[in-house]
Amino acid sequence: MPPIAVAIAKTAKVATTPKKGVTASGTIKCTKGHHYRIVGALVQKVGGGYATGSYPPQHTQKTCSGPTIGDPWTFLLETKAGTVKAGTAQLCVLATTQAKKTGATGIAQSCNVVTLAVPK
């Protein structure tokens, strides 16, 4: 399988409108022309906050620019249980790539402790 790498930014923002959750971001590097999808889960020990999300939105395709270019991604992980607050949390993402003619071409995961900031 061709190489694929996904990275998570060290900070994320707590979102309150229009939906509750966390806006996370990072980069993905993968084979040029392949489509990618990212799913994520965030857990915050203090308060038991939990949120999940995926990128890009359903029925939308994002295309990789190449293995040396980090394509930026940002998406909302919606709160499923508990309350997510300012502080730290564990965020894990799983990225997959696929090519139109061959199907699945790669998979990668990354986990990171992120600092959650509340917008002013």
C-alpha positions as CSV (number, residue, x, y, z in Angstrom):
1,M,0.0,0.0,0.0
2,P,1.3,3.5,-0.8
3,P,2.3,5.7,2.2
4,I,-0.3,7.7,4.0
5,A,0.3,9.9,7.1
6,V,-2.2,12.0,9.1
7,A,-1.3,14.6,11.8
8,I,-3.3,16.4,14.4
9,A,-2.9,20.0,15.4
10,K,-1.9,20.6,19.1
11,T,-4.9,22.8,19.8
12,A,-8.6,22.5,19.1
13,K,-11.6,24.9,19.7
14,V,-14.7,24.1,21.8
15,A,-17.7,24.9,19.6
16,T,-21.1,25.9,21.0
17,T,-23.0,27.1,18.0
18,P,-24.5,26.0,15.7
19,K,-23.6,22.6,17.1
20,K,-21.8,21.6,20.3
21,G,-18.5,19.8,20.1
22,V,-14.9,20.4,19.1
23,T,-13.4,21.8,15.9
24,A,-10.2,19.9,15.2
25,S,-7.6,20.3,12.4
26,G,-4.5,18.8,11.0
27,T,-2.9,17.6,7.8
28,I,-2.8,14.5,5.7
29,K,-0.2,13.3,3.2
30,C,-1.1,10.7,0.7
31,T,-0.7,9.6,-2.9
32,K,-1.6,12.3,-5.4
33,G,-5.1,11.8,-7.0
34,H,-6.3,9.4,-4.3
35,H,-9.4,10.3,-2.3
36,Y,-9.3,10.4,1.4
37,R,-11.6,10.2,4.4
38,I,-10.9,10.9,8.1
39,V,-12.9,9.9,11.2
40,G,-12.1,11.0,14.7
41,A,-13.0,10.5,18.3
42,L,-12.2,12.8,21.2
43,V,-12.3,11.8,24.9
44,Q,-11.9,14.2,27.8
45,K,-11.3,12.4,31.2
46,V,-12.4,15.5,33.3
47,G,-16.2,15.6,33.0
48,G,-16.4,12.5,30.7
49,G,-16.7,14.5,27.5
50,Y,-16.8,12.5,24.2
51,A,-17.2,13.7,20.6
52,T,-17.0,12.1,17.2
53,G,-16.9,13.3,13.6
54,S,-15.7,12.7,10.1
55,Y,-14.3,14.7,7.1
56,P,-15.2,15.4,4.4
57,P,-19.0,15.7,4.7
58,Q,-21.0,12.7,3.4
59,H,-21.2,12.5,-0.5
60,T,-18.2,14.8,-0.8
61,Q,-14.7,13.7,-2.0
62,K,-11.4,15.3,-1.1
63,T,-8.3,14.5,-3.3
64,C,-4.8,14.2,-2.1
65,S,-2.2,16.7,-3.4
66,G,0.7,14.3,-3.0
67,P,2.9,12.6,-0.4
68,T,5.1,15.7,0.2
69,I,2.3,18.2,0.5
70,G,0.2,18.3,3.7
71,D,-3.4,18.8,2.7
72,P,-5.2,20.6,5.6
73,W,-8.3,19.2,7.1
74,T,-10.7,20.7,9.7
75,F,-14.0,19.3,11.0
76,L,-16.4,19.4,13.9
77,L,-16.5,16.4,16.3
78,E,-20.0,16.6,17.8
79,T,-20.6,15.9,21.5
80,K,-22.3,12.6,22.0
81,A,-22.2,12.3,25.9
82,G,-21.0,14.6,28.7
83,T,-19.7,18.1,28.2
84,V,-16.5,19.0,26.5
85,K,-14.7,21.9,28.3
86,A,-11.5,23.9,28.1
87,G,-8.5,21.8,29.1
88,T,-6.9,18.8,27.5
89,A,-8.4,15.8,25.7
90,Q,-7.2,12.7,23.8
91,L,-8.0,12.9,20.0
92,C,-7.6,10.0,17.7
93,V,-8.1,10.0,13.9
94,L,-8.2,7.3,11.4
95,A,-7.5,8.2,7.7
96,T,-8.2,6.0,4.7
97,T,-7.5,6.5,1.0
98,Q,-9.0,5.0,-2.1
99,A,-8.5,5.1,-5.8
100,K,-11.4,5.0,-8.2
101,K,-10.1,2.0,-10.2
102,T,-8.6,-0.1,-7.3
103,G,-10.5,0.7,-4.2
104,A,-8.8,1.0,-0.8
105,T,-5.2,2.1,-1.0
106,G,-4.1,3.0,2.5
107,I,-4.9,3.5,6.2
108,A,-3.2,5.4,8.9
109,Q,-4.0,6.5,12.5
110,S,-2.8,9.1,14.8
111,C,-3.6,10.0,18.5
112,N,-2.6,13.1,20.3
113,V,-3.3,15.0,23.5
114,V,-4.8,18.3,22.4
115,T,-5.5,21.5,24.3
116,L,-9.1,22.6,24.0
117,A,-9.6,26.4,23.9
118,V,-13.0,28.2,24.3
119,P,-13.4,31.0,21.8
120,K,-13.7,34.4,23.4
